[in-house]
Amino acid sequence: MSSGKLFLVATPVGNLGDITFRAVEVLKSVDAVLAEDTRTSRVLLQHYDIQTPLEALHQHNEHHRLAGILDRLNRGAKLAQISDAGTPGISDPGFLLARACMEQGIPVEVIPGATAFIPALLKSGFALHRFVFEGFLPPKKGRQTRLKQILEAPDTVVFYESPHKILKTLQAISDLGGAERKISVSRELTKKFEETINGSVAQLILHFTKTAPKGEFVVVIQGLHYNQDNDDES
């Protein structure tokens, strides 16, 4: 087994205080930090006086950098991978390197922490004994099909959406017969202008028609077979 190790380290989704002591310790101790965007991650590292070298590893270069990183790990390097916000591999880069490490017997350790969809789920008020995480919806092909499947899902569904698509997505849900479906939309979670709006799809369409969407969004849709009597099930 390799003497090196890959650490997948969760970082804050907004508020820089939302990082674990263990995550800071790991980021200070490794040989290098592989970051989705070094400019974004440098702010976090400087905030905690972490002097570890930063290297870029993102969806545009991870394929051709993979072999070199694996070689370093096999020669004993300790490396941490982080995304711009949240947990690497959850709708962010991280999957390819982690899988390759496992295939080569390189130890992988996960330092858990923030993930944006969890607070959004909790703020929705919907039943959460079962839920489906969709990540980002398909950008074009298959988008309508996926939305139709989401509306037919029996349990709560959560997904990420960008500000320039949120209104179109809500309108598409309405057009598919979901105008009265209960929905919760959170934006800028843990940041200064954090906001969660709960209501029907039609109500949220009206809101975002009057108020320009800003920030990154998490959308939570009530399941088709939602039953208030099941709220306390585990």
Backbone as CSV, one residue per row, in Angstrom:
resi,resn,N_x,N_y,N_z,CA_x,CA_y,CA_z,C_x,C_y,C_z
1,MET,0.846,-1.205,0.000,0.000,0.000,0.000,0.876,1.247,0.000
2,SER,0.428,2.275,-0.673,1.182,3.526,-0.750,1.349,4.157,0.625
3,SER,2.518,4.817,0.802,2.750,5.540,2.056,2.153,6.941,2.008
4,GLY,1.696,7.341,0.820,1.038,8.634,0.679,-0.421,8.535,1.069
5,LYS,-1.083,9.687,1.072,-2.507,9.691,1.417,-3.175,10.912,0.801
6,LEU,-4.426,10.702,0.354,-5.256,11.796,-0.149,-6.310,12.123,0.903
7,PHE,-6.412,13.404,1.232,-7.453,13.869,2.144,-8.489,14.662,1.349
8,LEU,-9.742,14.278,1.443,-10.834,15.056,0.859,-11.392,15.929,1.975
9,VAL,-11.194,17.231,1.863,-11.488,18.137,2.970,-12.659,19.053,2.627
10,ALA,-13.696,19.003,3.434,-14.841,19.897,3.247,-14.479,21.296,3.746
11,THR,-14.879,22.309,2.987,-14.623,23.703,3.350,-15.956,24.459,3.437
12,PRO,-15.967,25.649,4.025,-17.227,26.389,4.186,-17.927,26.675,2.856
13,VAL,-19.260,26.714,2.899,-20.030,27.078,1.706,-20.232,28.591,1.624
14,GLY,-19.869,29.294,2.681,-20.014,30.747,2.695,-19.259,31.354,3.860
15,ASN,-19.819,31.219,5.039,-19.201,31.751,6.248,-17.895,31.010,6.539
16,LEU,-16.783,31.748,6.607,-15.478,31.126,6.797,-15.343,30.428,8.148
17,GLY,-16.230,30.735,9.092,-16.185,30.084,10.395,-16.672,28.653,10.372
18,ASP,-17.314,28.250,9.280,-17.891,26.910,9.205,-16.877,25.892,8.688
19,ILE,-15.777,25.741,9.412,-14.771,24.745,9.060,-14.363,24.054,10.360
20,THR,-14.044,22.771,10.294,-13.709,22.049,11.509,-12.242,22.277,11.900
21,PHE,-11.951,22.094,13.193,-10.570,22.179,13.666,-9.704,21.158,12.927
22,ARG,-10.266,19.984,12.733,-9.514,18.913,12.064,-9.174,19.290,10.628
23,ALA,-10.105,19.944,9.933,-9.841,20.355,8.556,-8.674,21.332,8.500
24,VAL,-8.647,22.291,9.405,-7.548,23.260,9.436,-6.229,22.552,9.709
25,GLU,-6.227,21.617,10.653,-5.011,20.876,10.986,-4.486,20.106,9.782
26,VAL,-5.391,19.453,9.051,-4.989,18.680,7.878,-4.435,19.598,6.798
27,LEU,-5.113,20.702,6.529,-4.652,21.623,5.489,-3.288,22.219,5.822
28,LYS,-2.976,22.344,7.091,-1.666,22.857,7.500,-0.572,21.784,7.406
29,SER,-0.958,20.518,7.513,0.029,19.450,7.623,0.407,18.787,6.299
30,VAL,-0.452,18.895,5.275,-0.184,18.191,4.020,0.906,18.901,3.209
31,ASP,1.385,18.200,2.181,2.447,18.755,1.325,1.906,19.794,0.351
32,ALA,0.649,19.630,-0.070,0.038,20.585,-0.997,-1.476,20.452,-0.918
33,VAL,-2.151,21.533,-1.274,-3.612,21.555,-1.322,-4.035,21.687,-2.774
34,LEU,-4.810,20.746,-3.259,-5.333,20.756,-4.623,-6.685,21.462,-4.597
35,ALA,-6.766,22.616,-5.252,-7.951,23.459,-5.138,-8.635,23.633,-6.485
36,GLU,-9.964,23.705,-6.445,-10.749,23.936,-7.658,-10.420,25.292,-8.261
37,ASP,-10.312,26.320,-7.432,-9.933,27.664,-7.864,-8.992,28.222,-6.796
38,THR,-7.732,28.364,-7.140,-6.746,28.794,-6.144,-7.033,30.192,-5.617
39,ARG,-7.642,31.041,-6.427,-7.952,32.403,-5.970,-8.993,32.367,-4.857
40,THR,-10.017,31.550,-5.036,-11.055,31.416,-4.006,-10.493,30.763,-2.743
41,SER,-9.741,29.688,-2.921,-9.227,28.945,-1.770,-8.156,29.719,-1.017
42,ARG,-7.431,30.591,-1.710,-6.387,31.373,-1.038,-6.975,32.253,0.068
43,VAL,-8.184,32.754,-0.140,-8.854,33.575,0.876,-9.052,32.768,2.155
44,LEU,-9.511,31.530,2.005,-9.728,30.663,3.170,-8.408,30.346,3.866
45,LEU,-7.399,29.962,3.094,-6.124,29.588,3.691,-5.473,30.774,4.404
46,GLN,-5.562,31.943,3.815,-4.990,33.124,4.471,-5.733,33.450,5.757
47,HIS,-7.050,33.252,5.768,-7.859,33.529,6.956,-7.397,32.692,8.149
48,TYR,-6.961,31.455,7.881,-6.526,30.557,8.953,-5.000,30.413,9.001
49,ASP,-4.299,31.308,8.342,-2.835,31.320,8.343,-2.266,29.963,7.943
50,ILE,-2.819,29.401,6.883,-2.349,28.124,6.350,-1.369,28.430,5.223
51,GLN,-0.119,28.021,5.381,0.953,28.352,4.450,1.185,27.275,3.388
52,THR,0.413,26.227,3.403,0.596,25.107,2.481,0.444,25.553,1.022
53,PRO,1.329,25.100,0.127,1.225,25.467,-1.292,-0.112,25.051,-1.897
54,LEU,-0.655,25.917,-2.741,-1.908,25.652,-3.452,-1.620,25.266,-4.898
55,GLU,-2.344,24.277,-5.400,-2.244,23.883,-6.804,-3.649,23.769,-7.382
56,ALA,-3.807,24.112,-8.640,-5.120,24.051,-9.282,-5.432,22.635,-9.753
57,LEU,-6.596,22.154,-9.384,-7.108,20.876,-9.878,-8.608,21.033,-10.050
58,HIS,-9.045,21.091,-11.298,-10.459,21.341,-11.596,-10.888,20.508,-12.792
59,GLN,-12.137,20.660,-13.205,-12.697,19.797,-14.247,-12.010,19.947,-15.593
60,HIS,-11.293,21.053,-15.809,-10.640,21.277,-17.097,-9.223,20.710,-17.149
61,ASN,-8.634,20.384,-15.994,-7.260,19.866,-16.040,-7.078,18.556,-15.281
62,GLU,-8.122,18.060,-14.606,-7.935,16.901,-13.739,-7.568,15.638,-14.505
63,HIS,-8.031,15.498,-15.755,-7.706,14.291,-16.509,-6.211,14.222,-16.821
64,HIS,-5.625,15.327,-17.281,-4.212,15.259,-17.650,-3.277,15.419,-16.452
65,ARG,-3.778,15.862,-15.307,-2.947,15.969,-14.100,-2.992,14.711,-13.247
66,LEU,-3.956,13.855,-13.533,-4.224,12.699,-12.664,-2.995,11.807,-12.479
67,ALA,-2.328,11.446,-13.568,-1.193,10.523,-13.489,-0.074,11.093,-12.616
68,GLY,0.227,12.383,-12.793,1.285,13.006,-12.011,0.975,13.055,-10.527
69,ILE,-0.277,13.330,-10.199,-0.683,13.387,-8.791,-0.618,12.003,-8.160
70,LEU,-1.067,10.993,-8.895,-1.006,9.622,-8.381,0.439,9.186,-8.143
71,ASP,1.331,9.599,-9.029,2.742,9.265,-8.861,3.284,9.881,-7.578
72,ARG,2.934,11.124,-7.320,3.385,11.787,-6.086,2.851,11.069,-4.852
73,LEU,1.581,10.691,-4.900,0.986,9.984,-3.768,1.650,8.630,-3.545
74,ASN,1.944,7.939,-4.634,2.601,6.641,-4.522,4.023,6.752,-3.988
75,ARG,4.623,7.934,-4.127,5.969,8.170,-3.607,5.944,8.756,-2.191
76,GLY,4.729,8.814,-1.602,4.644,9.189,-0.200,4.067,10.560,0.108
77,ALA,3.640,11.290,-0.898,3.102,12.635,-0.660,1.775,12.568,0.078
78,LYS,1.536,13.559,0.913,0.249,13.745,1.580,-0.403,14.962,0.940
79,LEU,-1.539,14.760,0.275,-2.206,15.824,-0.456,-3.647,15.979,0.012
80,ALA,-4.123,17.220,0.031,-5.525,17.495,0.368,-6.222,18.045,-0.859
81,GLN,-7.436,17.609,-1.096,-8.233,18.156,-2.187,-9.433,18.899,-1.616
82,ILE,-9.645,20.121,-2.104,-10.793,20.920,-1.686,-11.492,21.477,-2.917
83,SER,-12.761,21.812,-2.772,-13.488,22.503,-3.838,-13.668,23.961,-3.421
84,ASP,-14.287,24.747,-4.267,-14.492,26.157,-3.926,-15.317,26.307,-2.657
85,ALA,-16.255,25.405,-2.458,-17.127,25.462,-1.282,-17.768,24.104,-1.075
86,GLY,-17.841,23.687,0.182,-18.511,22.435,0.485,-17.595,21.230,0.408
87,THR,-18.157,20.084,0.092,-17.438,18.817,0.118,-17.008,18.390,-1.274
88,PRO,-15.715,18.135,-1.490,-15.253,17.698,-2.820,-15.972,16.433,-3.267
89,GLY,-16.349,16.405,-4.546,-17.033,15.234,-5.084,-18.537,15.340,-5.053
90,ILE,-19.077,16.269,-4.263,-20.527,16.486,-4.224,-20.857,17.635,-5.171
91,SER,-21.166,17.288,-6.428,-21.403,18.272,-7.487,-20.206,19.201,-7.664
92,ASP,-19.017,18.695,-7.383,-17.756,19.422,-7.524,-16.678,18.409,-7.889
93,PRO,-15.516,18.878,-8.408,-14.412,17.946,-8.673,-14.029,17.178,-7.416
94,GLY,-13.495,15.977,-7.593,-13.082,15.165,-6.459,-13.268,13.680,-6.700
95,PHE,-14.245,13.349,-7.523,-14.577,11.943,-7.757,-13.463,11.191,-8.480
96,LEU,-12.919,11.771,-9.551,-11.945,11.063,-10.378,-10.694,10.689,-9.593
97,LEU,-10.131,11.650,-8.861,-8.908,11.386,-8.114,-9.153,10.384,-6.996
98,ALA,-10.256,10.545,-6.286,-10.565,9.616,-5.188,-10.716,8.193,-5.713
99,ARG,-11.405,8.019,-6.822,-11.598,6.683,-7.393,-10.271,6.079,-7.835
100,ALA,-9.434,6.908,-8.488,-8.141,6.417,-8.952,-7.253,5.996,-7.779
101,CYS,-7.309,6.754,-6.678,-6.533,6.399,-5.490,-6.981,5.048,-4.938
102,MET,-8.278,4.840,-4.863,-8.803,3.582,-4.342,-8.390,2.409,-5.225
103,GLU,-8.383,2.628,-6.534,-7.998,1.571,-7.462,-6.528,1.196,-7.299
104,GLN,-5.694,2.163,-6.903,-4.260,1.909,-6.759,-3.850,1.615,-5.313
105,GLY,-4.813,1.527,-4.424,-4.501,1.208,-3.043,-3.936,2.375,-2.253
106,ILE,-4.139,3.589,-2.735,-3.693,4.787,-2.028,-4.771,5.161,-1.010
107,PRO,-4.431,5.301,0.259,-5.442,5.621,1.274,-6.143,6.956,1.002
108,VAL,-7.430,6.969,1.218,-8.227,8.192,1.079,-8.940,8.435,2.398
109,GLU,-8.776,9.631,2.937,-9.432,9.982,4.193,-10.327,11.198,3.970
110,VAL,-11.548,11.128,4.431,-12.512,12.213,4.255,-12.616,13.014,5.545
111,ILE,-12.447,14.327,5.428,-12.626,15.228,6.564,-13.984,15.900,6.365
112,PRO,-15.031,15.432,7.046,-16.389,15.906,6.782,-16.608,17.341,7.230
113,GLY,-17.640,17.930,6.652,-17.970,19.310,7.008,-19.159,19.800,6.214
114,ALA,-19.101,21.037,5.779,-20.249,21.714,5.170,-20.634,21.138,3.811
115,THR,-21.944,21.095,3.573,-22.531,20.788,2.267,-23.797,21.626,2.154
116,ALA,-23.949,22.364,1.059,-25.008,23.372,0.959,-26.418,22.808,1.049
117,PHE,-26.636,21.581,0.540,-28.028,21.118,0.472,-28.602,20.725,1.829
118,ILE,-27.752,20.437,2.822,-28.273,20.031,4.131,-29.020,21.178,4.833
119,PRO,-28.427,22.386,4.977,-29.204,23.464,5.599,-30.447,23.830,4.810
120,ALA,-30.383,23.727,3.478,-31.563,24.029,2.661,-32.686,23.038,2.954
121,LEU,-32.344,21.775,3.094,-33.346,20.767,3.436,-33.979,21.070,4.781
122,LEU,-33.151,21.406,5.759,-33.662,21.660,7.104,-34.570,22.882,7.144
123,LYS,-34.270,23.880,6.305,-35.061,25.111,6.304,-36.341,24.990,5.470
124,SER,-36.504,23.885,4.760,-37.695,23.714,3.933,-38.931,23.376,4.760
125,GLY,-38.722,22.679,5.884,-39.854,22.238,6.686,-40.521,20.995,6.141
126,PHE,-39.951,20.379,5.110,-40.533,19.179,4.518,-40.047,17.924,5.239
127,ALA,-40.747,16.815,5.003,-40.348,15.532,5.576,-38.986,15.129,5.035
128,LEU,-38.063,14.746,5.931,-36.698,14.448,5.521,-36.238,13.052,5.934
129,HIS,-37.191,12.182,6.316,-36.785,10.823,6.652,-36.265,10.092,5.417
130,ARG,-36.679,10.585,4.227,-36.118,10.126,2.956,-36.097,11.304,2.007
131,PHE,-35.006,11.448,1.264,-34.950,12.504,0.256,-34.000,12.088,-0.861
132,VAL,-34.114,12.782,-2.005,-33.276,12.508,-3.168,-32.455,13.756,-3.485
133,PHE,-31.142,13.594,-3.625,-30.269,14.702,-4.011,-29.951,14.578,-5.495
134,GLU,-30.306,15.613,-6.283,-30.147,15.579,-7.726,-28.894,16.311,-8.220
135,GLY,-28.195,17.021,-7.341,-27.053,17.802,-7.807,-27.525,18.923,-8.712
136,PHE,-26.861,19.117,-9.860,-27.305,20.078,-10.861,-28.137,19.356,-11.919
137,LEU,-29.198,19.966,-12.382,-30.005,19.387,-13.449,-29.231,19.431,-14.762
138,PRO,-29.582,18.570,-15.726,-28.931,18.640,-17.041,-29.105,20.038,-17.634
139,PRO,-28.058,20.605,-18.244,-28.160,21.974,-18.767,-29.180,22.130,-19.890
140,LYS,-29.303,21.123,-20.762,-30.241,21.229,-21.890,-30.953,19.901,-22.122
141,LYS,-30.283,18.988,-22.813,-30.896,17.710,-23.156,-31.264,16.925,-21.908
142,GLY,-32.500,16.522,-21.814,-32.957,15.724,-20.696,-33.454,16.532,-19.510
143,ARG,-33.406,17.850,-19.616,-33.794,18.695,-18.482,-35.287,18.551,-18.160
144,GLN,-36.128,18.628,-19.196,-37.573,18.522,-18.983,-37.953,17.147,-18.439
145,THR,-37.291,16.120,-18.953,-37.554,14.765,-18.481,-37.205,14.636,-17.003
146,ARG,-36.058,15.211,-16.606,-35.644,15.139,-15.211,-36.625,15.881,-14.303
147,LEU,-37.088,17.053,-14.728,-38.045,17.812,-13.936,-39.355,17.042,-13.767
148,LYS,-39.768,16.368,-14.827,-40.991,15.557,-14.753,-40.809,14.426,-13.738
149,GLN,-39.639,13.803,-13.745,-39.352,12.730,-12.796,-39.333,13.253,-11.360
150,ILE,-38.791,14.458,-11.187,-38.740,15.062,-9.854,-40.150,15.309,-9.322
151,LEU,-41.038,15.805,-10.188,-42.412,16.074,-9.770,-43.175,14.788,-9.441
152,GLU,-42.729,13.680,-10.003,-43.389,12.398,-9.749,-42.753,11.645,-8.587
153,ALA,-41.660,12.170,-8.037,-40.955,11.486,-6.952,-41.798,11.498,-5.675
154,PRO,-41.886,10.401,-4.957,-42.693,10.351,-3.741,-42.077,11.112,-2.571
155,ASP,-40.738,11.276,-2.594,-40.051,11.886,-1.466,-39.502,13.279,-1.826
156,THR,-39.070,13.993,-0.806,-38.473,15.316,-0.984,-37.284,15.230,-1.941
157,VAL,-37.170,16.209,-2.831,-36.063,16.271,-3.797,-35.345,17.603,-3.635
158,VAL,-34.010,17.574,-3.653,-33.216,18.792,-3.533,-32.210,18.849,-4.674
159,PHE,-32.015,20.042,-5.235,-31.017,20.211,-6.294,-30.483,21.639,-6.285
160,TYR,-29.358,21.823,-6.970,-28.724,23.130,-7.084,-29.170,23.819,-8.370
161,GLU,-29.233,25.155,-8.329,-29.594,25.916,-9.523,-28.860,27.247,-9.541
162,SER,-28.579,27.740,-10.728,-27.878,29.011,-10.887,-28.884,30.157,-10.942
163,PRO,-28.452,31.391,-10.651,-29.394,32.522,-10.621,-30.041,32.818,-11.972
164,HIS,-29.311,32.589,-13.058,-29.895,32.912,-14.365,-30.842,31.833,-14.881
165,LYS,-30.953,30.715,-14.151,-31.854,29.649,-14.577,-33.011,29.409,-13.609
166,ILE,-32.956,29.994,-12.416,-33.930,29.656,-11.391,-35.358,29.969,-11.825
167,LEU,-35.579,31.122,-12.432,-36.938,31.490,-12.833,-37.443,30.581,-13.950
168,LYS,-36.581,30.266,-14.915,-36.966,29.361,-15.998,-37.299,27.969,-15.457
169,THR,-36.541,27.534,-14.459,-36.788,26.222,-13.867,-38.127,26.193,-13.145
170,LEU,-38.408,27.229,-12.384,-39.699,27.308,-11.692,-40.846,27.344,-12.692
171,GLN,-40.673,28.083,-13.776,-41.725,28.162,-14.793,-41.929,26.808,-15.464
172,ALA,-40.824,26.090,-15.705,-40.926,24.760,-16.318,-41.672,23.802,-15.393
173,ILE,-41.410,23.890,-14.098,-42.127,23.051,-13.123,-43.611,23.368,-13.146
174,SER,-43.934,24.662,-13.211,-45.327,25.090,-13.286,-46.004,24.560,-14.546
175,ASP,-45.303,24.651,-15.674,-45.854,24.193,-16.951,-46.105,22.682,-16.966
176,LEU,-45.360,21.964,-16.123,-45.535,20.509,-16.039,-46.622,20.116,-15.045
177,GLY,-47.357,21.109,-14.555,-48.465,20.838,-13.648,-48.126,21.007,-12.183
178,GLY,-46.961,21.610,-11.884,-46.535,21.729,-10.500,-46.695,23.105,-9.894
179,ALA,-47.592,23.935,-10.440,-47.734,25.315,-9.963,-48.066,25.401,-8.480
180,GLU,-48.838,24.452,-7.975,-49.254,24.497,-6.571,-48.392,23.622,-5.654
181,ARG,-47.379,22.984,-6.216,-46.505,22.151,-5.391,-45.723,23.028,-4.409
182,LYS,-45.620,22.577,-3.177,-44.854,23.324,-2.187,-43.362,23.203,-2.487
183,ILE,-42.659,24.322,-2.327,-41.253,24.377,-2.698,-40.532,25.332,-1.756
184,SER,-39.247,25.093,-1.579,-38.416,25.965,-0.750,-37.158,26.302,-1.534
185,VAL,-36.845,27.581,-1.628,-35.656,28.016,-2.357,-34.764,28.813,-1.404
186,SER,-33.537,28.346,-1.238,-32.554,29.040,-0.402,-31.433,29.585,-1.276
187,ARG,-30.923,30.739,-0.891,-29.794,31.310,-1.635,-28.767,31.875,-0.660
188,GLU,-27.516,31.906,-1.107,-26.421,32.488,-0.329,-26.361,31.919,1.086
189,LEU,-26.506,30.618,1.203,-26.532,29.975,2.518,-25.262,30.256,3.318
190,THR,-25.441,30.603,4.563,-24.417,30.952,5.578,-23.751,32.295,5.322
191,LYS,-24.154,32.992,4.263,-23.539,34.285,3.951,-24.395,35.432,4.503
192,LYS,-23.932,36.649,4.320,-24.585,37.830,4.881,-26.021,37.978,4.397
193,PHE,-26.256,37.699,3.125,-27.588,37.894,2.551,-28.335,36.568,2.368
194,GLU,-28.096,35.628,3.272,-28.803,34.349,3.230,-30.313,34.572,3.260
195,GLU,-31.014,33.799,2.437,-32.474,33.942,2.364,-33.102,32.615,1.983
196,THR,-34.204,32.281,2.623,-34.997,31.110,2.252,-36.436,31.541,2.069
197,ILE,-37.024,31.139,0.940,-38.414,31.483,0.647,-39.190,30.183,0.468
198,ASN,-40.224,30.011,1.265,-41.069,28.819,1.192,-42.447,29.213,0.659
199,GLY,-43.020,28.367,-0.156,-44.345,28.635,-0.692,-44.654,27.708,-1.844
200,SER,-45.617,28.058,-2.641,-45.921,27.261,-3.833,-45.007,27.707,-4.970
201,VAL,-44.915,26.886,-5.997,-44.118,27.242,-7.165,-44.628,28.543,-7.776
202,ALA,-45.940,28.691,-7.847,-46.531,29.911,-8.410,-46.139,31.146,-7.596
203,GLN,-46.119,31.017,-6.277,-45.740,32.140,-5.415,-44.275,32.522,-5.618
204,LEU,-43.419,31.529,-5.789,-42.000,31.830,-5.967,-41.714,32.407,-7.351
205,ILE,-42.489,31.998,-8.343,-42.357,32.612,-9.665,-42.671,34.100,-9.573
206,LEU,-43.732,34.427,-8.855,-44.113,35.832,-8.673,-43.004,36.588,-7.944
207,HIS,-42.438,35.963,-6.919,-41.380,36.623,-6.143,-40.171,36.936,-7.008
208,PHE,-39.695,35.951,-7.773,-38.479,36.156,-8.558,-38.732,36.938,-9.835
209,THR,-39.997,37.118,-10.190,-40.323,38.026,-11.292,-40.167,39.468,-10.830
210,LYS,-40.516,39.699,-9.571,-40.411,41.047,-9.000,-39.014,41.355,-8.449
211,THR,-38.317,40.306,-7.988,-37.003,40.475,-7.367,-35.975,39.680,-8.147
212,ALA,-35.007,40.357,-8.732,-33.998,39.686,-9.557,-33.215,38.655,-8.738
213,PRO,-33.118,37.414,-9.215,-32.388,36.372,-8.483,-30.891,36.684,-8.424
214,LYS,-30.312,36.550,-7.254,-28.873,36.755,-7.077,-28.321,35.679,-6.164
215,GLY,-27.104,35.224,-6.430,-26.470,34.223,-5.590,-26.675,32.817,-6.121
216,GLU,-26.164,31.861,-5.375,-26.318,30.452,-5.740,-27.526,29.871,-5.003
217,PHE,-28.315,29.068,-5.698,-29.595,28.594,-5.171,-29.607,27.096,-4.893
218,VAL,-30.356,26.732,-3.838,-30.676,25.337,-3.557,-32.194,25.234,-3.531
219,VAL,-32.717,24.325,-4.341,-34.166,24.162,-4.479,-34.607,22.851,-3.829
220,VAL,-35.642,22.933,-3.002,-36.182,21.748,-2.334,-37.658,21.636,-2.691
221,ILE,-38.052,20.498,-3.246,-39.434,20.287,-3.672,-40.083,19.201,-2.824
222,GLN,-41.254,19.501,-2.336,-41.993,18.536,-1.519,-42.355,17.310,-2.341
223,GLY,-42.208,16.133,-1.743,-42.517,14.893,-2.441,-43.993,14.754,-2.780
224,LEU,-44.270,14.021,-3.834,-45.644,13.851,-4.304,-46.521,13.178,-3.262
225,HIS,-45.962,12.240,-2.506,-46.741,11.486,-1.534,-46.503,11.969,-0.112
226,TYR,-46.150,13.243,0.007,-45.897,13.830,1.323,-47.134,13.697,2.206
227,ASN,-46.869,13.315,3.459,-47.964,13.181,4.420,-47.487,13.756,5.750
228,GLN,-48.175,14.770,6.250,-47.755,15.411,7.498,-47.648,14.425,8.653
229,ASP,-48.423,13.354,8.618,-48.382,12.374,9.692,-47.058,11.621,9.732
230,ASN,-46.287,11.701,8.621,-45.034,10.978,8.544,-43.840,11.833,8.905
231,ASP,-44.077,13.094,9.326,-42.974,14.007,9.606,-41.961,13.459,10.595
232,ASP,-42.421,12.683,11.572,-41.524,12.247,12.639,-40.932,10.860,12.392
233,GLU,-41.168,10.306,11.201,-40.615,8.985,10.913,-39.105,9.085,10.772
234,SER,-38.412,8.039,11.105,-36.947,8.020,10.974,-36.516,6.779,10.202
